[in-house]
Amino acid sequence: MAPLFILLLLLFGQILLSTAIDTINSTTPLSGTQKIVSAGNKFALGFYSPPQSNATSSSSGNYYIAIWYSNIPIQTTVWTATTDVPVSDPATTSFQIATDGNLVLLDQAKNQQLWSTNVSEASNSNSTMAIIRDTGSLELTDASNSSIVYWRSIDYPTNTWLPGGKLGLNKTTGLSQRLVPWKNNADPSPGLFSLELDPNGTTQYFIQWNESITYWTSGPWNGDIFSLVPEMTDGYNYDFRFINNSTESFFIYSMKDDAVLSRFIMDVNGQIKQLTWVPSSQQWILFWSQPLSQCDVYALCGAYGSCSVNALPFCNCIKGYSQKVQSDWDLQDHSGGCKRNVPLQCQTNSTSGQTKPDKFYTMEGR
């Protein structure tokens, strides 16, 4: 009997290990290294710490509630709850259903709420639960009927647009569902660029710098493609739909082949990119990007920076200047620009005859 009992325990343990827990409810908060995984093992949610730099995989020490692909080896986030509120210790922080039924991020050490779904339909902690779906969306649903959805993370995108998610404008609340890149590759706080549907009501997308300067447009939607994106016509892997009614206007897309993993992102360097996962090479491959030239991104290299499509990295400082914050440049954040190596003569108040006079350098091919 003993060997049989041990065998049953082992089998039961395997069943538990292979069963993905995809739900947070009033009795199962999430903290520390815990995570939930969608039923088909496509996406996971938990505390995520970006790498400290491009050259190392070591943690930056800041943690964020994030969703990432769980079935590929490269940890790739698709949504972040608290882009500008990092957590230093996930062990003392809880992602949980609150007493009012909302999903919240709570700093238990300080008894401070850091984030909330903030929906009024929820009533108490026993009335709701949160489920991570195979679509990559975290949903706050009715606890007794999960088809009743109060809130979806996929409708509040950060830097990634997934199939099934909306990118548009809520006419009732004024909420713009737009893509905003990370500040740099180690900091998910909002960067200076954004992709959004024209708030004036046309069916075209704009990419803007600092919510003020438009440097790319998709052109209007003609029912089949965007007029300035001719690549959509031949062999395109996506089905786009435009929805326009009294309460909202938005685009939504699906994959023609559900087995293909693909995503749109607003990159830290100001381009919208379409990336597809290639299993044979185990990496993300760039399928499409706009603007086509990296140097067409407005103010990409910051003050006194120079952009060249024939050089890597694209951004460098003009002669007589150096990177203002080198650590930011190492993480592809060039917004700080460059600083002058030697102060101007008029800035030094020097009367010495040995001071070299200010002059201009000739910059060819710029």
N, C-alpha and C positions, 0 to 999 in steps of 0.2 A: 504493500500500500504506500509505503514511504516514497519510492521512486515515482509512482503514479502521481502522488500529491505534489512532488517537486516539479514534475513535468507540467501539471496543470497550472502551477504558479508561474512557471516560465512562459507558458502560452498566454496566460492572462496578462502578464507584464508586457509581452510583445504587442498584444492588442491595445493596451493603454498607450504604448509608445507610438503606435502607428495611427492612433486616433487623434486628429488635430482638433484642438479646442479653439473654436472660432468666435466665442461669445464672452462678453463681459456683462455680468448682471450685478444685482445688489449685494451678492455674497461672494463674488469673485473679482475683486479689484486687481489691477495689474501694477507691479512695481519691480524695481531691480532689473534682473535679467529675464524676467518672465515675458512671454509674448503670446499672441494669439495668431493662428494660421487659418487661412480660408479652407473650406471643405475640400477643395481640389488641390490644395497645397500650391496655389499660384502666388498668393501674397501673404505677407506677415506684417504684424504691427507690434511695436515695442519701443523701448528707449534706444535711440541711435546716437552715436557720437561720430561726427565727421572726422576723417583723417586730418592730422595736424598740418600736413603739407602734401604737395603732389609727389614728393620723393619718398614718402614714408607712409606706412599704414598705421602708425601709432595714433592713438586717440587724441583729439584736441582737448579733452577734459570737460567739454560742454556736451550735454545730452538733450535730445529733443524727442518728443513723441513723433514717430514717423511710420510710414507704410513703405515696404520695399518688396521686390520680387523675391519669393522664397525658393523658386525652383531653378535659379541660375547661380553660378558660383561668384559672380561679381555683385557685391551688394549695391543695388541701385534703388535709391529712394524715389518715390513718385508723389509723395505728399508729406507735409510737415505741419503739425498742429500749432506749434509755438515758434514761428520763425524768428521772432525777436526776443523771446524769453527763454534763455537756456536754463537747464537744470544741472546743478553741479553734482548732486548725489541722488541717483535714481532709487537707491535703497530707502530713502526717506521721503520719496515722492510717490503719489498714488494716482493712477488713471482709473477713475471709478464712476459709478452711477451715484449722483448726489441725492440728497433727501427730496429735492424737487423734481427728480426724474431726469435731469440733464446729465450728460457725460461731461466730467470736469477733470482737470489736472490740479491736484492738491499738494502743496508743499506741507507735509505733516509736521515738520520740525517748527515751521513758522505759523502753521494753521492758516495758510494763505492760498487763496484760489488763483491759479495762474492762467487758466483757460477754461472756457465752457462752450457747449453747443448753443446755449442760450435760446432755447425754443420754449414758447409759452404753452404748447400742446401737452408737454409732459406735466405730470401732477405729483407723483411721489416715486420713491426709489423702487417700489415693487411693480410699477406700471410700465417700465421701459427696460430695454437691454440694448447692447451694442454688438453688432455682428460685422466681421470682416468678410467681404464677398470675394468670389473669384474674379470679379471685375476690377478689383483693386480699390473698391469703395468701402469705407467704414460707415455703417448705417445705424442710426438710433431708431429703434422700432418699438412697437407695442409689445409688451412682454408676453401677451397671450396670443398675439397674431402678428407674426413678423412681416406680413405683407403690408401692414400699416406702417409707413415710414415717415418719421418726423423730420429727419435731417440726414443728408448724405455728404460725406467729405468730397466726393467726386464733383459736387456742385460748387465747391469752394476751392478751386485749384490753387496751387502755389506756383511752381515752375514747370509742372508737367500736365499735359492734356492727354488723358487716356480715352480709349474707345468707350462710348456710352456717356461721357461727361459733357456738360454744357459749357460753351464758351460764348457769352453774349451779354444781354442786358435784361435785368428784371425791371419792367416798367412801373411796377407797383412800389417796390422798395428803393429803386434807383441803384441797386447793387450791380456793379460791373464784374462779371465773371471773366477775369483776365489772367494772363500768365505774367509773372514777375520773376526774374532770375534770382539766384542767390547772390549775395554781395561778392563772395568769392567761393572757391571750392571747399573752404573749411567753415564758412559762415552762412547759414541759410537765411539770415536777415535780408529784407528786400533790397535788391540792387536798383540801379537807376533806370533800367530799361523796362518796357512793358509791351505786351501784345494784347489788343482788345478790339472788339467790334466798335465801329464808328458810333459814338454816342449821339450823333446828329441824325441817325436813323437810316443811313445807307447800309447796303449789305457788303461792306468791305472791311477788312481788318487793317489796323494801323500798328506799326511798331514805333514807339515814341521813346525819346530820351527825357528823363526828368518830368514826365507828364506834360511836356510843353512843345518839344520839337519832334515833328513827324519825319522820319527818314526812310520809311518804306510803306507801301500799301499793296494789298493783294489785288486791288481792282474789284469792281462789283461782282457779285454772284449772278451768273446768267441762267441759273437753273441746272447747270451741269458742272461748270468749273468757275474758278475765279479768273477774271479776264486777263490778269497779269501773271497767272501761274499756268502756262501752257503745258507744263509737265503732267498735269492732272489728266490729260486726254488719253495717252497711250500707256496701257499696261499698268494703270494706277491700282494700287492694292487696297484702296479705301472707298467706302461708300459714304458720301456726305449728304446731309439733309439740312435744309434751312427751315426753321419753325418761326413763324411770326404771327402773334395774336394780340389780343388786347392787354395781356399781362406781361408778356416777355417776347424777346427776339433772341434766338440763339442758333448756333450751328452744333450739330452732333454728328459723330462719325462712327462707323463700325468697320471691322476688317472683313474682307471678302473670304479670307481663310482664317478661321478662329485659332488655328494652331500657330499662326505667326505672332510673335511678340513684337509689338511696335509701339512707339510713343512719340509725341511731339513735346519738345522742351523749349523754353526760353533760356538760352545759354548765357553764362556770365559775361561773354564777349559780345552780347547784343544781337545775336542771330537767332532766328527761329529755326530749329533743326528737327528733322524727322529721322529717327534712329530705329533700326531693326536688328533684333538679336539673331545671330547666325550660329547655330549649334556646332557646325563643323569647325569653326575657328574659335568658338567660345568667347565671342566679343560682340559689342555693339558696332554696327556698321552705319556710317552716315549715308542716308538715301537721298536727302534733299535739304537744302538750307537757303535762307534768304535773310538779308541781301546776299547775292552771290559772292560779292567781294567783301572780305572781312573789313577792309578799309573804308567801305561805304557806311559803316556804322558811325553815327554821329558822336563826336568827342570820345571815341574809343580809348585813345591814348592819353587823355587828359591834357592839362595845360603844358605847353612846351614839349609835348610828345609828338613823335613822328611815326606814321604807319606805312609799312611797305609790304605789299603782297608777295614780294620776292625774297622775303627774309623770315626767319623763324628765330625768336618770336616776332610777331607782326609789329609790336610796339617797341620803340626805342626812344631815347631822348635825343633832342637835337644837340649839335655841338656846343659845348660849354655848359651843359646841364646833365644832371644825373637823377636817378629815380628818387622821388620824394620819400616814399616808404617802400623799401626794398621787399619787405616781407609780404606786402600786398601784391606787388608785381609778381612775386614767386607763385602766388595763388591766382593769377590771371585777373587781378583787380587793378586796372590801370587808371582808375578815375582820379586818384590823387595827383597824377601827372608828375612833372619833373621840377627840380629846384636848380637855381643858378649855382654853379660851382664857385664863382668868384663874384662878390658884390659889385654892382656898378660903381664907377668912380664917384658919381653924384650921390651915392648912398653912403659912402665912407667918410665924407667930410674931410678928406685928406688933402693937404696942401703940398705934400712931398712931390718934388719933381721926378721922383723915381716911379710914381704910379703910372701904369700904362693907360693911355686914353681908351675910352669906350669905343667900340667899332662894331660894324655888322659883318657877319660871315655870309658868304655866298652859298646858297643851298641849291644844288642843281638837281633837276628831275623830281622836284617835289610839287 
